[in-house]
Amino acid sequence: MAVMDVRCPDCHGLNVVKYGVQPNGKQRYLCQDAHCTRRIFIVRPAVGESGLARLPVEMRRVIERALAGGDVEETARELRLPATTVAEVFQVLARFAAPPAGVASRSSRGLRRRAAG
């Protein structure tokens, strides 16, 4: 049996007790330090080296293909996944990608407008 010291994420105190369970089954904890601003929290498990460690195998494959330059239809066909699922993953990845060279991001366009006006 493993023993784990549960610390409050705000005050890092050890004065913590179990405080019920979330509807999804995760354990809730209550910090009993008087000066702590956070009272109830859930312990999140540590992620491995890459954030992909907790993703399902299929999603990792979709992400690898997207980063390699694959397209939605080809990836969906090869991995035997619905094209809508693959497209959703591609859209999420596009939010984090840098814009192509020569294309201004939304924030830089707004800064230019304010400076010109």
ABEGO torsion letter per residue (X at the ends): XBBBBBBBAAAGBABBBBBEBBAAGBBBBBBABAABABABBBBBBBBBABAAAABBAAAAAAAAAAAAGBBAAAAAAAAGBBAAAAAAAAAAAAAABBBBBGBBBAAAAAAAAAAAX
